[in-house]
């Protein structure tokens, strides 16, 4: 049963947003992924976001570029936590999306990750879910330990061979 809803406004966003799906799959977290444009089909967005709770969704990850209305609209239409992924764009390299997603009015919060940061959005969604799931919490603790070990290994190699041979 999906616990995370991944939404994007265009199929051109799929290359970035698929990183969220891959992480969720690795952690055994069910998700649904849809393409719905806030501007081109607001009725479909209203239906999807307003019924997310009844479908078992607990966190929404919304990727958007340019005007980036999708994450804010999801937050306006649902009581669920929404994580916005600003997508890099042609004109302002994603800064337009960052500001659109971050500058939500009081009462309609959207957590925001880095430009094209879909994997981090999935990690944050997993952390939210893990507050009520001890097995998932254990997986995330192992993930964190593995990251720490990888950095230590890289440092050991650097110390051994030096930066020129690294």
NORLIN-V617438 format. One record per pair of residues at least 4 apart in sequence whose C-alpha atoms are under 8 Angstrom apart, sorted by the first residue. I is the first residue (numbers start at 1). J is the second residue. D is the distance in whole Angstrom. If there is no record, write none. Layout:
I&J&D  I&J&D
This chain:
1&30&6  1&31&7  1&56&7  2&29&7  2&30&4  2&31&4  2&32&6  2&55&8  2&56&6  2&57&6  3&29&7  3&30&5  3&31&6  3&32&8  3&56&6  3&57&4  3&58&5  3&59&7  4&29&8  4&30&7  4&31&5  4&32&7  4&57&5  4&58&6  4&59&5  4&60&6  4&61&7  4&125&7  5&31&6  5&32&5  5&33&6  5&34&8  5&52&8  5&57&6  5&58&8  5&59&6  5&60&5  5&61&6  6&17&8  6&20&8  6&21&8  6&31&7  6&32&6  6&33&5  6&34&6  6&60&6  6&61&5  6&62&6  6&63&8  7&33&6  7&34&5  7&35&6  7&36&7  7&60&8  7&61&6  7&62&5  7&63&6  8&13&6  8&14&8  8&17&8  8&34&7  8&35&5  8&36&6  8&37&7  8&62&6  8&63&5  8&64&6  8&70&7  9&13&7  9&35&5  9&36&5  9&37&4  9&38&7  9&63&7  9&64&6  9&70&7  10&14&7  10&35&6  10&36&7  10&37&7  11&35&7  13&17&6  13&63&7  13&64&8  13&87&7  14&18&6  15&19&8  16&87&8  16&116&6  16&117&8  16&118&6  17&21&7  17&63&7  17&116&8  17&118&5  17&119&8  18&22&6  18&118&8  19&23&6  19&118&6  19&119&5  20&24&6  20&118&5  20&119&5  20&120&8  20&121&7  20&122&5  21&25&6  21&31&7  21&122&8  22&26&6  23&27&6  23&119&6  23&122&6  23&123&7  24&28&6  24&29&5  24&30&7  24&31&7  24&122&6  24&123&8  24&126&8  25&29&6  25&30&7  27&136&8  27&139&7  29&126&8  31&57&8  36&41&7  36&44&7  36&45&6  37&41&5  37&42&7  37&45&7  37&70&7  38&42&5  38&45&6  38&69&6  38&70&5  38&73&7  39&69&8  41&45&7  42&46&6  43&47&6  44&48&6  45&49&6  45&74&8  46&50&6  46&74&8  46&77&7  47&51&6  48&52&6  49&74&6  49&77&6  49&78&6  50&77&5  50&78&5  51&55&7  51&78&8  52&56&7  52&57&5  52&58&8  52&78&7  53&57&5  53&58&7  53&78&8  53&80&7  58&80&6  58&81&7  58&129&8  59&80&6  59&81&5  59&82&6  59&83&8  59&125&6  59&128&8  59&129&8  60&74&8  60&80&7  60&81&6  60&82&5  60&83&6  60&125&8  61&71&8  61&82&6  61&83&5  61&84&6  61&85&7  61&121&7  61&122&7  61&125&8  62&70&6  62&71&5  62&74&8  62&82&7  62&83&6  62&84&5  62&85&6  63&68&8  63&70&7  63&71&7  63&84&6  63&85&4  63&86&6  63&87&6  63&118&8  64&68&5  64&69&7  64&70&6  64&71&7  64&84&7  64&85&6  64&86&5  64&87&6  64&97&7  65&86&6  65&87&5  65&88&6  65&89&6  65&94&6  65&96&7  65&97&5  66&87&8  66&89&6  66&94&7  66&96&6  66&97&5  67&96&7  67&97&6  67&100&6  68&72&8  68&86&7  68&96&8  68&97&5  68&100&6  68&101&6  69&73&6  69&100&7  69&101&7  70&74&6  71&75&6  71&82&7  71&83&7  71&84&5  71&101&7  71&110&7  72&76&6  72&101&7  72&104&7  72&108&7  72&109&8  72&110&7  73&77&6  74&78&6  74&82&7  75&79&7  75&80&7  75&81&7  75&82&6  75&108&6  75&109&7  75&110&7  76&108&6  81&110&7  81&111&8  82&109&8  82&110&5  82&111&6  83&110&6  83&111&5  83&112&6  83&113&7  83&121&6  83&125&8  84&101&6  84&110&6  84&111&6  84&112&5  84&113&6  84&121&8  85&112&6  85&113&6  85&114&7  85&115&6  85&116&6  85&117&6  85&118&6  85&121&7  86&94&6  86&95&8  86&97&5  86&98&5  86&101&7  86&112&8  86&113&7  86&114&7  86&115&5  86&116&6  86&117&8  87&94&5  87&97&7  87&115&5  87&116&5  88&92&8  88&93&5  88&94&4  88&95&7  88&97&8  88&115&6  88&116&6  89&93&5  89&94&5  90&94&8  92&96&6  94&98&6  94&115&6  95&99&6  95&115&8  96&100&6  97&101&6  98&102&6  98&112&8  98&114&8  98&115&7  99&103&6  100&104&7  101&110&7  101&112&7  102&110&7  102&111&7  102&112&6  104&108&6  104&109&6  104&110&7  105&109&7  113&117&6  113&118&8  113&120&7  113&121&6  114&120&8  117&121&6  118&122&6  119&123&6  120&124&6  121&125&6  122&126&6  123&127&6  124&128&6  125&129&6  126&130&6  126&136&8  126&140&8  127&131&7  127&137&7  127&140&7  129&133&7  129&136&8  130&134&6  130&135&8  130&136&5  130&137&5  131&137&7  133&137&6  134&138&6  135&139&6  136&140&6  137&141&6  138&142&6  139&143&6  140&144&6  141&145&6  142&146&6  143&147&6  144&148&6  145&149&6  146&150&6  147&151&6  148&152&6  149&153&6  150&154&6  151&155&6  152&156&6  153&157&6  154&158&6  155&159&6  156&160&6  157&161&6  157&162&8  157&166&7  158&162&5  158&163&6  158&166&6  161&165&6  161&166&6  162&166&6
